[in-house]
Amino acid sequence: MTATVNSQSVELAGDLDLVRARARARRRWMVLFLRIAVAVGLVSTWELGTRIGCYGSDTATCLIDRFYYGQPTGIAAQLATWVRDGTSSGPLYAQIYVTLLETVLGFLIGSALGIVFGVLLGRVPLLADVAGPYIKALNAMPRVVLGSIFIIILGFEIWSKVALAVVLVFFVVFFNAFQGVREVDRDLVSNARILGANPRQEFGHVLLPSALSWIIASLHTSLGFALVGAIVGEYLGARQGVGLMIATAQGTFNANGVYAAMLILAVLAILAEALVTRLENRLIRWRPNTVTDVTF
């Protein structure tokens, strides 16, 4: 009798898991369909708006003036031209490579410095008290304006853009690492010490894992800031890069070129965000699964 009940319980649990899996799959397909539908609707409305009410070559009479707001088909044509003939600064892949290189270097260097200084100041209260006013003063400074200074010092090559990306990334990661170390459960630290953990083991097995959630969370934001730093630096002055493409398109009143470059940046940002998410899932597998149906 007991064996029969256990067998039925196992079958019921299996059926319930199957139902949940199918429900999750249906929801994923529904979300994907709605996302595509929203994109198609927006692009179609934009395209129709640039064609409705037009009289001859006068775009100002259209519902949406494509001279100022661009046109989806014009953006696609601009991308095709860049792929086929290259940009005014060279092949399209070279521009994307330069911007990606600046972003990755700025992200890695800024994140490393932010983690090191955040953990260090979080672990040493005296050092935090001494450096606190200077950190706050630097954080309050509009960091984007440093791009011009970096160009004067480092020139038009990639390092001036990397430096700006580093500055933008550093403070985001620093404050999260600092707060993450400060928020560690003191009972866990005390228990580790009671069990005989030395300072190195205490840091590696208690402090760092506890602060890792804070640090990883900051990487999602800081990656976007790294891309912003690279683009703004290129916009201020560069020899190559997607930011220079935007500045060139703006200077020639090429709205389609501006939007096309922005589309490239959006694709790069989405791919980079996906990589950070995979890194997050790999580094903090120990987290308990959260019950949520919201995904981004």
Backbone as CSV, one residue per row, in Angstrom:
resi,resn,N_x,N_y,N_z,CA_x,CA_y,CA_z,C_x,C_y,C_z
1,MET,0.822,-1.210,0.000,0.000,0.000,0.000,0.856,1.260,0.000
2,THR,1.861,1.227,0.877,2.766,2.378,0.969,3.520,2.593,-0.335
3,ALA,3.956,1.493,-0.956,4.693,1.586,-2.221,3.808,2.180,-3.315
4,THR,2.526,1.793,-3.301,1.599,2.317,-4.311,1.399,3.819,-4.140
5,VAL,1.235,4.252,-2.869,1.068,5.681,-2.598,2.298,6.472,-3.019
6,ASN,3.477,5.929,-2.695,4.715,6.614,-3.082,4.846,6.709,-4.594
7,SER,4.466,5.643,-5.291,4.537,5.653,-6.755,3.596,6.692,-7.346
8,GLN,2.387,6.771,-6.772,1.436,7.771,-7.257,1.920,9.185,-6.980
9,SER,2.568,9.381,-5.822,3.105,10.702,-5.480,4.199,11.122,-6.449
10,VAL,5.059,10.141,-6.806,6.128,10.440,-7.767,5.546,10.803,-9.124
11,GLU,4.530,10.036,-9.565,3.909,10.324,-10.858,3.225,11.683,-10.850
12,LEU,2.556,12.008,-9.735,1.883,13.302,-9.630,2.879,14.442,-9.660
13,ALA,4.003,14.276,-8.958,5.042,15.312,-8.960,5.635,15.480,-10.354
14,GLY,5.819,14.355,-11.061,6.346,14.436,-12.418,5.394,15.146,-13.358
15,ASP,4.099,14.828,-13.224,3.100,15.500,-14.059,3.042,16.996,-13.757
16,LEU,3.164,17.360,-12.478,3.131,18.769,-12.095,4.337,19.523,-12.666
17,ASP,5.507,18.874,-12.607,6.704,19.500,-13.195,6.541,19.674,-14.696
18,LEU,5.940,18.681,-15.355,5.727,18.771,-16.800,4.777,19.915,-17.140
19,VAL,3.708,20.060,-16.352,2.750,21.144,-16.579,3.433,22.503,-16.402
20,ARG,4.253,22.626,-15.353,4.960,23.889,-15.113,5.942,24.201,-16.237
21,ALA,6.635,23.173,-16.717,7.593,23.378,-17.809,6.877,23.852,-19.067
22,ARG,5.725,23.249,-19.363,4.964,23.668,-20.541,4.440,25.094,-20.384
23,ALA,4.019,25.435,-19.163,3.531,26.797,-18.913,4.647,27.814,-19.096
24,ARG,5.845,27.482,-18.607,6.990,28.391,-18.792,7.338,28.534,-20.262
25,ALA,7.279,27.424,-21.007,7.595,27.485,-22.433,6.580,28.344,-23.182
26,ARG,5.289,28.161,-22.848,4.250,28.974,-23.499,4.438,30.453,-23.175
27,ARG,4.807,30.744,-21.948,5.007,32.149,-21.568,6.198,32.755,-22.301
28,ARG,7.289,31.971,-22.444,8.458,32.479,-23.171,8.101,32.810,-24.613
29,TRP,7.338,31.913,-25.256,6.938,32.176,-26.638,6.018,33.380,-26.732
30,MET,5.126,33.533,-25.749,4.221,34.677,-25.749,4.995,35.984,-25.571
31,VAL,5.958,35.974,-24.657,6.775,37.176,-24.432,7.562,37.525,-25.688
32,LEU,8.150,36.494,-26.336,8.907,36.737,-27.560,8.007,37.316,-28.645
33,PHE,6.812,36.754,-28.785,5.871,37.258,-29.798,5.496,38.709,-29.518
34,LEU,5.199,39.036,-28.260,4.809,40.403,-27.915,5.964,41.381,-28.132
35,ARG,7.170,40.968,-27.832,8.331,41.841,-28.060,8.496,42.150,-29.540
36,ILE,8.380,41.109,-30.372,8.499,41.315,-31.816,7.361,42.183,-32.326
37,ALA,6.151,41.943,-31.794,4.993,42.723,-32.232,5.158,44.192,-31.893
38,VAL,5.684,44.492,-30.692,5.907,45.893,-30.302,6.923,46.551,-31.233
39,ALA,8.023,45.837,-31.523,9.050,46.389,-32.405,8.499,46.635,-33.807
40,VAL,7.775,45.657,-34.335,7.200,45.797,-35.678,6.200,46.952,-35.706
41,GLY,5.382,47.068,-34.655,4.407,48.149,-34.608,5.056,49.523,-34.578
42,LEU,6.090,49.676,-33.767,6.761,50.969,-33.671,7.444,51.347,-34.988
43,VAL,8.171,50.372,-35.564,8.884,50.647,-36.813,7.891,50.929,-37.942
44,SER,6.803,50.184,-38.010,5.808,50.399,-39.064,5.152,51.771,-38.931
45,THR,4.828,52.148,-37.693,4.228,53.466,-37.475,5.189,54.572,-37.869
46,TRP,6.445,54.394,-37.523,7.483,55.371,-37.890,7.588,55.493,-39.410
47,GLU,7.651,54.360,-40.085,7.799,54.371,-41.543,6.575,55.009,-42.207
48,LEU,5.384,54.634,-41.754,4.175,55.211,-42.347,4.098,56.713,-42.086
49,GLY,4.534,57.126,-40.908,4.494,58.550,-40.593,5.369,59.389,-41.496
50,THR,6.456,58.787,-42.004,7.346,59.524,-42.911,6.845,59.534,-44.347
51,ARG,5.755,58.793,-44.608,5.218,58.717,-45.970,3.840,59.363,-46.107
52,ILE,3.129,59.505,-44.999,1.774,60.053,-45.046,1.819,61.585,-45.112
53,GLY,1.028,62.139,-46.005,0.901,63.594,-46.103,2.020,64.286,-46.847
54,CYS,2.882,63.537,-47.497,4.026,64.141,-48.189,3.589,64.693,-49.551
55,TYR,4.148,65.827,-49.918,3.894,66.438,-51.218,5.225,66.616,-51.930
56,GLY,5.459,65.772,-52.909,6.699,65.866,-53.671,7.901,65.566,-52.797
57,SER,8.934,66.385,-52.952,10.177,66.181,-52.205,10.218,66.983,-50.910
58,ASP,9.150,67.674,-50.585,9.106,68.481,-49.366,8.761,67.588,-48.184
59,THR,9.802,67.174,-47.424,9.580,66.271,-46.292,8.901,66.976,-45.117
60,ALA,8.914,68.305,-45.100,8.305,69.038,-43.988,6.793,68.863,-43.964
61,THR,6.199,68.500,-45.100,4.749,68.306,-45.140,4.330,66.928,-44.652
62,CYS,5.271,66.016,-44.494,4.952,64.671,-44.023,4.534,64.716,-42.559
63,LEU,3.796,63.689,-42.149,3.391,63.601,-40.744,4.616,63.563,-39.843
64,ILE,5.651,62.844,-40.237,6.941,62.818,-39.544,8.001,63.245,-40.546
65,ASP,8.670,64.334,-40.255,9.677,64.864,-41.172,10.922,63.982,-41.111
66,ARG,11.170,63.222,-42.183,12.286,62.286,-42.168,13.636,62.986,-42.243
67,PHE,13.659,64.265,-42.571,14.933,64.987,-42.565,15.474,65.089,-41.136
68,TYR,14.574,65.276,-40.180,14.983,65.408,-38.788,14.902,64.086,-38.027
69,TYR,13.918,63.266,-38.325,13.669,62.068,-37.538,14.082,60.781,-38.242
70,GLY,14.600,60.882,-39.435,15.042,59.692,-40.135,13.873,58.837,-40.606
71,GLN,14.219,57.669,-41.140,13.218,56.766,-41.715,13.764,55.346,-41.625
72,PRO,12.981,54.363,-41.136,13.500,52.997,-41.000,14.141,52.439,-42.265
73,THR,13.497,52.648,-43.417,14.105,52.160,-44.659,15.391,52.913,-44.969
74,GLY,15.442,54.195,-44.622,16.674,54.968,-44.814,17.785,54.493,-43.898
75,ILE,17.427,54.104,-42.670,18.418,53.570,-41.733,18.974,52.255,-42.249
76,ALA,18.088,51.398,-42.758,18.539,50.123,-43.324,19.457,50.361,-44.518
77,ALA,19.107,51.344,-45.367,19.955,51.663,-46.529,21.312,52.187,-46.080
78,GLN,21.320,52.995,-45.008,22.590,53.527,-44.501,23.484,52.410,-43.974
79,LEU,22.880,51.472,-43.237,23.655,50.337,-42.742,24.218,49.511,-43.890
80,ALA,23.406,49.295,-44.927,23.873,48.534,-46.087,25.036,49.253,-46.774
81,THR,24.962,50.576,-46.853,26.049,51.352,-47.465,27.321,51.233,-46.653
82,TRP,27.200,51.316,-45.334,28.383,51.193,-44.486,29.007,49.803,-44.600
83,VAL,28.168,48.790,-44.661,28.694,47.429,-44.774,29.376,47.230,-46.123
84,ARG,28.777,47.768,-47.171,29.295,47.566,-48.522,30.494,48.470,-48.827
85,ASP,30.373,49.756,-48.530,31.385,50.723,-48.937,32.239,51.241,-47.792
86,GLY,31.869,50.937,-46.562,32.605,51.453,-45.418,32.137,52.843,-45.033
87,THR,32.719,53.378,-43.971,32.390,54.716,-43.491,33.454,55.702,-43.938
88,SER,33.272,56.957,-43.579,34.259,57.967,-43.940,35.581,57.781,-43.196
89,SER,35.553,56.975,-42.118,36.763,56.731,-41.329,37.357,55.349,-41.568
90,GLY,36.741,54.579,-42.479,37.251,53.247,-42.751,36.140,52.220,-42.715
91,PRO,36.493,50.931,-42.786,35.475,49.866,-42.781,34.629,49.902,-41.510
92,LEU,33.397,49.456,-41.630,32.483,49.471,-40.486,32.993,48.581,-39.358
93,TYR,33.532,47.408,-39.714,33.997,46.496,-38.668,35.124,47.112,-37.856
94,ALA,35.944,47.963,-38.498,37.031,48.612,-37.781,36.493,49.606,-36.754
95,GLN,35.431,50.317,-37.095,34.832,51.273,-36.158,34.241,50.533,-34.954
96,ILE,33.546,49.434,-35.239,32.952,48.655,-34.151,34.038,48.050,-33.270
97,TYR,35.105,47.560,-33.892,36.205,46.961,-33.124,36.845,47.977,-32.181
98,VAL,37.098,49.184,-32.664,37.725,50.212,-31.832,36.842,50.550,-30.634
99,THR,35.553,50.742,-30.879,34.637,51.071,-29.784,34.538,49.919,-28.789
100,LEU,34.464,48.686,-29.278,34.413,47.532,-28.383,35.687,47.411,-27.556
101,LEU,36.836,47.652,-28.192,38.109,47.567,-27.479,38.167,48.602,-26.363
102,GLU,37.786,49.825,-26.659,37.768,50.879,-25.640,36.808,50.539,-24.507
103,THR,35.646,50.006,-24.860,34.646,49.662,-23.846,35.131,48.540,-22.949
104,VAL,35.672,47.484,-23.542,36.125,46.328,-22.761,37.289,46.709,-21.853
105,LEU,38.257,47.447,-22.391,39.400,47.861,-21.567,38.948,48.762,-20.423
106,GLY,38.095,49.730,-20.726,37.601,50.612,-19.678,36.806,49.854,-18.631
107,PHE,35.996,48.894,-19.077,35.188,48.102,-18.156,36.066,47.242,-17.251
108,LEU,37.046,46.557,-17.829,37.902,45.669,-17.039,38.769,46.448,-16.052
109,ILE,39.406,47.507,-16.539,40.293,48.288,-15.657,39.484,48.994,-14.567
110,GLY,38.387,49.639,-14.959,37.560,50.338,-13.985,36.961,49.395,-12.952
111,SER,36.509,48.217,-13.395,35.925,47.246,-12.466,36.978,46.717,-11.495
112,ALA,38.160,46.407,-12.025,39.228,45.897,-11.157,39.609,46.926,-10.098
113,LEU,39.797,48.168,-10.516,40.153,49.214,-9.554,39.018,49.443,-8.551
114,GLY,37.788,49.442,-9.032,36.653,49.649,-8.140,36.533,48.550,-7.099
115,ILE,36.733,47.292,-7.514,36.649,46.177,-6.576,37.764,46.254,-5.546
116,VAL,38.994,46.501,-6.010,40.146,46.546,-5.100,39.981,47.646,-4.067
117,PHE,39.707,48.858,-4.511,39.602,49.977,-3.577,38.330,49.866,-2.732
118,GLY,37.249,49.352,-3.309,36.022,49.196,-2.536,36.187,48.202,-1.401
119,VAL,36.797,47.055,-1.690,37.030,46.044,-0.663,38.034,46.559,0.362
120,LEU,39.083,47.223,-0.114,40.123,47.716,0.792,39.553,48.741,1.770
121,LEU,38.823,49.727,1.267,38.256,50.745,2.153,37.136,50.169,3.022
122,GLY,36.424,49.174,2.495,35.398,48.536,3.301,35.969,47.724,4.448
123,ARG,37.176,47.202,4.257,37.821,46.387,5.287,38.610,47.218,6.294
124,VAL,39.042,48.412,5.913,39.877,49.254,6.781,39.121,50.545,7.066
125,PRO,38.404,50.633,8.175,37.597,51.824,8.478,38.419,53.109,8.537
126,LEU,39.630,53.042,9.068,40.456,54.244,9.159,40.768,54.795,7.778
127,LEU,41.105,53.910,6.854,41.396,54.336,5.487,40.150,54.915,4.825
128,ALA,38.995,54.332,5.122,37.740,54.841,4.565,37.435,56.232,5.095
129,ASP,37.697,56.468,6.391,37.450,57.795,6.970,38.364,58.851,6.369
130,VAL,39.610,58.485,6.096,40.558,59.439,5.525,40.234,59.738,4.065
131,ALA,39.946,58.697,3.284,39.718,58.875,1.851,38.291,59.293,1.523
132,GLY,37.364,59.185,2.481,35.956,59.466,2.228,35.678,60.809,1.577
133,PRO,36.171,61.925,2.134,35.888,63.236,1.522,36.398,63.363,0.095
134,TYR,37.565,62.761,-0.180,38.129,62.851,-1.527,37.308,62.025,-2.514
135,ILE,36.856,60.841,-2.090,36.015,60.011,-2.948,34.714,60.728,-3.275
136,LYS,34.108,61.350,-2.251,32.849,62.063,-2.467,33.038,63.255,-3.394
137,ALA,34.147,63.970,-3.236,34.406,65.130,-4.091,34.604,64.715,-5.543
138,LEU,35.369,63.646,-5.763,35.586,63.161,-7.127,34.298,62.627,-7.739
139,ASN,33.484,61.972,-6.911,32.226,61.428,-7.419,31.256,62.538,-7.802
140,ALA,31.318,63.665,-7.094,30.417,64.779,-7.393,30.823,65.541,-8.651
141,MET,32.056,65.348,-9.089,32.537,66.053,-10.280,31.870,65.484,-11.537
142,PRO,31.388,66.349,-12.446,30.849,65.845,-13.731,31.956,65.163,-14.525
143,ARG,31.952,63.842,-14.512,33.089,63.103,-15.050,33.182,63.150,-16.569
144,VAL,32.058,63.426,-17.220,32.093,63.474,-18.679,33.009,64.600,-19.166
145,VAL,33.076,65.706,-18.422,33.907,66.830,-18.853,35.385,66.474,-18.795
146,LEU,35.719,65.379,-18.096,37.117,64.958,-18.055,37.577,64.431,-19.409
147,GLY,36.615,64.128,-20.293,36.995,63.622,-21.608,37.900,64.573,-22.360
148,SER,37.617,65.856,-22.278,38.464,66.844,-22.964,39.867,66.876,-22.372
149,ILE,39.943,66.750,-21.037,41.259,66.734,-20.393,42.046,65.506,-20.809
150,PHE,41.373,64.357,-20.862,42.054,63.126,-21.263,42.537,63.215,-22.710
151,ILE,41.764,63.867,-23.566,42.196,64.019,-24.961,43.429,64.903,-25.036
152,ILE,43.471,65.977,-24.237,44.646,66.848,-24.219,45.871,66.087,-23.735
153,ILE,45.695,65.251,-22.714,46.833,64.543,-22.119,47.238,63.327,-22.947
154,LEU,46.245,62.535,-23.379,46.526,61.240,-24.009,46.358,61.243,-25.521
155,GLY,45.826,62.335,-26.079,45.686,62.420,-27.526,44.407,61.788,-28.034
156,PHE,44.322,61.640,-29.352,43.115,61.141,-29.995,43.066,59.625,-30.111
157,GLU,44.087,58.939,-29.611,44.084,57.482,-29.700,43.131,56.888,-28.663
158,ILE,43.086,55.567,-28.572,42.058,54.913,-27.779,42.194,55.163,-26.282
159,TRP,43.398,55.500,-25.790,43.592,55.544,-24.348,42.854,56.700,-23.692
160,SER,42.601,57.771,-24.402,41.806,58.860,-23.824,40.361,58.405,-23.614
161,LYS,39.840,57.571,-24.513,38.479,57.036,-24.352,38.437,55.967,-23.259
162,VAL,39.488,55.153,-23.197,39.572,54.149,-22.145,39.604,54.821,-20.778
163,ALA,40.373,55.911,-20.662,40.466,56.613,-19.384,39.109,57.151,-18.947
164,LEU,38.347,57.706,-19.874,37.021,58.215,-19.527,36.097,57.074,-19.126
165,ALA,36.167,55.952,-19.831,35.356,54.786,-19.470,35.741,54.258,-18.092
166,VAL,37.022,54.249,-17.780,37.493,53.787,-16.472,36.908,54.649,-15.362
167,VAL,36.941,55.960,-15.546,36.424,56.876,-14.526,34.927,56.654,-14.312
168,LEU,34.189,56.457,-15.393,32.751,56.243,-15.273,32.423,54.914,-14.587
169,VAL,33.211,53.890,-14.878,32.958,52.562,-14.316,33.396,52.485,-12.854
170,PHE,34.508,53.106,-12.544,35.138,52.940,-11.229,34.175,53.215,-10.079
171,PHE,33.505,54.346,-10.115,32.692,54.740,-8.965,31.464,53.837,-8.792
172,VAL,30.908,53.364,-9.900,29.760,52.458,-9.796,30.164,51.175,-9.078
173,VAL,31.282,50.584,-9.496,31.738,49.337,-8.894,32.272,49.583,-7.484
174,PHE,32.972,50.689,-7.300,33.568,50.977,-5.991,32.513,51.031,-4.896
175,PHE,31.459,51.806,-5.094,30.455,51.972,-4.049,29.714,50.668,-3.767
176,ASN,29.497,49.850,-4.784,28.844,48.563,-4.555,29.761,47.599,-3.814
177,ALA,31.044,47.566,-4.189,31.989,46.695,-3.483,32.168,47.154,-2.038
178,PHE,32.261,48.448,-1.843,32.420,49.005,-0.496,31.221,48.651,0.383
179,GLN,30.021,48.870,-0.150,28.816,48.588,0.621,28.631,47.096,0.822
180,GLY,29.011,46.298,-0.185,28.879,44.853,-0.059,29.728,44.295,1.057
181,VAL,30.950,44.792,1.198,31.831,44.339,2.276,31.299,44.798,3.626
182,ARG,30.760,46.008,3.672,30.253,46.548,4.932,28.967,45.848,5.384
183,GLU,28.222,45.265,4.440,26.942,44.638,4.761,27.060,43.153,5.090
184,VAL,28.277,42.633,5.165,28.453,41.213,5.479,27.918,40.923,6.881
185,ASP,27.216,39.806,7.009,26.652,39.394,8.294,27.787,39.152,9.296
186,ARG,27.792,39.909,10.375,28.864,39.796,11.362,28.839,38.437,12.073
187,ASP,27.665,37.816,12.162,27.593,36.483,12.777,28.376,35.467,11.959
188,LEU,28.315,35.595,10.613,29.085,34.678,9.773,30.579,34.866,9.996
189,VAL,30.998,36.125,10.102,32.418,36.402,10.352,32.846,35.835,11.697
190,SER,32.016,36.023,12.729,32.343,35.515,14.063,32.406,33.990,14.066
191,ASN,31.463,33.349,13.376,31.482,31.887,13.316,32.716,31.367,12.602
192,ALA,33.108,32.058,11.528,34.315,31.640,10.812,35.547,31.763,11.702
193,ARG,35.603,32.813,12.487,36.747,32.978,13.394,36.747,31.927,14.494
194,ILE,35.559,31.585,14.994,35.462,30.549,16.027,35.951,29.203,15.495
195,LEU,35.652,28.963,14.201,36.081,27.703,13.581,37.554,27.708,13.198
196,GLY,38.244,28.819,13.475,39.686,28.873,13.246,40.109,29.426,11.900
197,ALA,39.229,30.126,11.219,39.590,30.692,9.914,40.597,31.825,10.089
198,ASN,41.646,31.800,9.290,42.609,32.902,9.312,42.074,34.046,8.452
199,PRO,42.703,35.226,8.479,42.179,36.364,7.707,41.994,36.069,6.224
200,ARG,42.905,35.288,5.636,42.781,34.969,4.217,41.561,34.094,3.962
201,GLN,41.350,33.089,4.813,40.177,32.218,4.657,38.890,32.978,4.934
202,GLU,38.930,33.874,5.920,37.754,34.692,6.239,37.355,35.553,5.051
203,PHE,38.357,36.116,4.385,38.071,36.955,3.231,37.556,36.126,2.054
204,GLY,38.218,34.998,1.788,37.873,34.200,0.618,36.582,33.423,0.744
205,HIS,36.215,33.036,1.975,35.050,32.171,2.154,33.838,32.888,2.740
206,VAL,34.023,34.084,3.283,32.898,34.791,3.896,32.680,36.159,3.262
207,LEU,33.700,37.010,3.330,33.533,38.398,2.890,33.295,38.503,1.384
208,LEU,34.167,37.875,0.592,34.063,38.001,-0.858,32.772,37.387,-1.409
209,PRO,32.393,36.162,-1.004,31.112,35.639,-1.513,29.910,36.497,-1.129
210,SER,29.927,37.065,0.082,28.805,37.900,0.513,28.735,39.189,-0.291
211,ALA,29.907,39.752,-0.616,29.945,41.010,-1.373,29.782,40.795,-2.866
212,LEU,29.886,39.536,-3.314,29.890,39.266,-4.748,28.564,39.643,-5.408
213,SER,27.463,39.456,-4.704,26.170,39.828,-5.280,26.108,41.323,-5.562
214,TRP,26.627,42.130,-4.643,26.671,43.571,-4.846,27.559,43.928,-6.034
215,ILE,28.720,43.278,-6.099,29.681,43.598,-7.161,29.124,43.215,-8.526
216,ILE,28.562,42.005,-8.635,28.019,41.553,-9.907,26.875,42.453,-10.351
217,ALA,26.035,42.864,-9.394,24.925,43.755,-9.743,25.441,45.065,-10.333
218,SER,26.563,45.539,-9.835,27.118,46.805,-10.350,27.686,46.642,-11.753
219,LEU,28.068,45.418,-12.133,28.673,45.213,-13.445,27.682,45.460,-14.569
220,HIS,26.397,45.164,-14.329,25.386,45.416,-15.357,25.324,46.908,-15.687
221,THR,25.329,47.740,-14.640,25.264,49.187,-14.853,26.578,49.728,-15.394
222,SER,27.685,49.254,-14.832,28.985,49.799,-15.211,29.345,49.463,-16.651
223,LEU,28.833,48.349,-17.175,29.101,48.021,-18.576,28.504,49.080,-19.491
224,GLY,27.281,49.509,-19.174,26.670,50.583,-19.948,27.458,51.878,-19.836
225,PHE,27.966,52.169,-18.641,28.768,53.376,-18.456,30.078,53.293,-19.233
226,ALA,30.656,52.097,-19.331,31.885,51.938,-20.114,31.626,52.266,-21.581
227,LEU,30.495,51.795,-22.104,30.140,52.101,-23.486,29.885,53.595,-23.665
228,VAL,29.213,54.208,-22.686,28.980,55.653,-22.742,30.299,56.411,-22.752
229,GLY,31.231,55.999,-21.893,32.532,56.666,-21.852,33.270,56.587,-23.179
230,ALA,33.227,55.397,-23.802,33.901,55.244,-25.091,33.253,56.116,-26.164
231,ILE,31.922,56.136,-26.202,31.222,56.901,-27.227,31.407,58.401,-27.027
232,VAL,31.273,58.863,-25.794,31.450,60.304,-25.523,32.870,60.732,-25.842
233,GLY,33.849,59.897,-25.480,35.238,60.223,-25.797,35.471,60.315,-27.293
234,GLU,34.875,59.384,-28.048,35.005,59.429,-29.508,34.273,60.639,-30.076
235,TYR,33.164,60.972,-29.465,32.398,62.126,-29.932,33.195,63.412,-29.752
236,LEU,33.947,63.490,-28.646,34.743,64.695,-28.385,35.956,64.800,-29.308
237,GLY,36.486,63.669,-29.698,37.645,63.696,-30.589,38.253,62.325,-30.754
238,ALA,38.274,61.819,-31.980,38.804,60.482,-32.227,39.167,60.344,-33.695
239,ARG,39.890,59.278,-33.992,40.232,58.959,-35.378,39.325,57.859,-35.935
240,GLN,38.797,57.026,-35.043,37.900,55.950,-35.447,36.908,55.693,-34.332
241,GLY,35.842,54.971,-34.652,34.888,54.579,-33.633,33.459,54.931,-34.003
242,VAL,32.510,54.265,-33.342,31.093,54.512,-33.610,30.700,55.911,-33.167
243,GLY,31.310,56.415,-32.089,31.034,57.781,-31.650,31.420,58.799,-32.702
244,LEU,32.540,58.571,-33.378,32.942,59.460,-34.471,31.951,59.373,-35.624
245,MET,31.408,58.187,-35.886,30.391,58.043,-36.927,29.162,58.884,-36.598
246,ILE,28.763,58.890,-35.317,27.614,59.697,-34.909,27.911,61.178,-35.088
247,ALA,29.104,61.593,-34.673,29.471,63.007,-34.812,29.519,63.416,-36.279
248,THR,30.039,62.542,-37.138,30.115,62.847,-38.563,28.722,62.939,-39.176
249,ALA,27.855,61.998,-38.806,26.482,62.026,-39.327,25.743,63.278,-38.863
250,GLN,25.962,63.659,-37.623,25.333,64.878,-37.112,25.830,66.102,-37.875
251,GLY,27.126,66.154,-38.135,27.705,67.298,-38.832,27.219,67.450,-40.258
252,THR,26.789,66.349,-40.850,26.280,66.393,-42.227,24.747,66.323,-42.281
253,PHE,24.086,66.500,-41.141,22.622,66.462,-41.047,22.055,65.152,-41.599
254,ASN,22.765,64.064,-41.289,22.346,62.735,-41.738,21.656,62.020,-40.574
255,ALA,20.340,62.250,-40.434,19.608,61.642,-39.316,19.623,60.126,-39.393
256,ASN,19.529,59.584,-40.598,19.567,58.131,-40.751,20.888,57.558,-40.265
257,GLY,21.978,58.279,-40.515,23.280,57.829,-40.046,23.373,57.822,-38.530
258,VAL,22.805,58.835,-37.891,22.807,58.880,-36.427,22.039,57.695,-35.857
259,TYR,20.843,57.458,-36.394,20.031,56.342,-35.890,20.671,54.993,-36.207
260,ALA,21.312,54.889,-37.350,21.969,53.627,-37.706,23.103,53.318,-36.733
261,ALA,23.898,54.331,-36.390,24.971,54.135,-35.419,24.405,53.800,-34.040
262,MET,23.297,54.447,-33.679,22.657,54.136,-32.398,22.139,52.706,-32.374
263,LEU,21.651,52.222,-33.506,21.187,50.834,-33.588,22.348,49.863,-33.381
264,ILE,23.486,50.172,-33.966,24.684,49.347,-33.768,25.055,49.299,-32.290
265,LEU,25.022,50.460,-31.635,25.349,50.519,-30.210,24.353,49.706,-29.382
266,ALA,23.078,49.763,-29.746,22.066,49.007,-29.009,22.329,47.508,-29.105
267,VAL,22.687,47.038,-30.295,22.985,45.615,-30.483,24.210,45.223,-29.656
268,LEU,25.255,46.052,-29.678,26.455,45.769,-28.895,26.138,45.723,-27.410
269,ALA,25.320,46.665,-26.930,24.965,46.706,-25.513,24.182,45.467,-25.095
270,ILE,23.263,45.012,-25.946,22.465,43.823,-25.627,23.352,42.583,-25.558
271,LEU,24.270,42.446,-26.509,25.171,41.295,-26.498,26.083,41.316,-25.276
272,ALA,26.602,42.497,-24.938,27.469,42.606,-23.764,26.702,42.302,-22.487
273,GLU,25.461,42.772,-22.402,24.634,42.491,-21.226,24.374,40.998,-21.079
274,ALA,24.180,40.316,-22.196,23.975,38.867,-22.147,25.215,38.155,-21.609
275,LEU,26.400,38.625,-21.999,27.641,38.026,-21.499,27.803,38.244,-20.004
276,VAL,27.470,39.448,-19.525,27.561,39.729,-18.091,26.579,38.866,-17.308
277,THR,25.384,38.658,-17.864,24.393,37.816,-17.201,24.894,36.376,-17.088
278,ARG,25.528,35.871,-18.132,26.092,34.520,-18.075,27.203,34.450,-17.037
279,LEU,28.028,35.508,-16.964,29.085,35.552,-15.958,28.479,35.560,-14.557
280,GLU,27.416,36.333,-14.371,26.742,36.395,-13.071,26.219,35.021,-12.667
281,ASN,25.561,34.344,-13.580,25.001,33.023,-13.276,26.088,32.000,-12.968
282,ARG,27.248,32.194,-13.552,28.342,31.248,-13.333,29.044,31.498,-11.994
283,LEU,29.202,32.776,-11.626,29.963,33.111,-10.427,29.164,32.922,-9.140
284,ILE,27.863,33.123,-9.195,27.072,33.032,-7.965,25.968,31.987,-8.112
285,ARG,26.398,30.763,-8.423,25.457,29.653,-8.525,24.860,29.296,-7.172
286,TRP,25.549,29.685,-6.089,25.105,29.312,-4.752,23.859,30.072,-4.313
287,ARG,23.476,31.104,-5.060,22.297,31.858,-4.659,21.051,30.982,-4.702
288,PRO,20.140,31.171,-3.753,18.862,30.456,-3.860,18.065,30.977,-5.032
289,ASN,17.322,30.083,-5.702,16.507,30.485,-6.838,15.377,31.384,-6.364
290,THR,15.176,32.502,-7.046,14.096,33.416,-6.697,12.888,33.106,-7.556
291,VAL,11.719,33.204,-6.971,10.477,32.919,-7.696,10.030,34.193,-8.384
292,THR,10.212,34.251,-9.676,9.792,35.430,-10.442,9.578,35.031,-11.885
293,ASP,8.637,35.675,-12.513,8.370,35.435,-13.930,8.844,36.594,-14.785
294,VAL,9.512,37.569,-14.172,9.950,38.749,-14.909,11.362,38.538,-15.393
295,THR,11.591,38.665,-16.697,12.917,38.530,-17.272,13.192,39.725,-18.173
296,PHE,14.471,40.111,-18.251,14.883,41.225,-19.101,15.991,40.775,-20.025
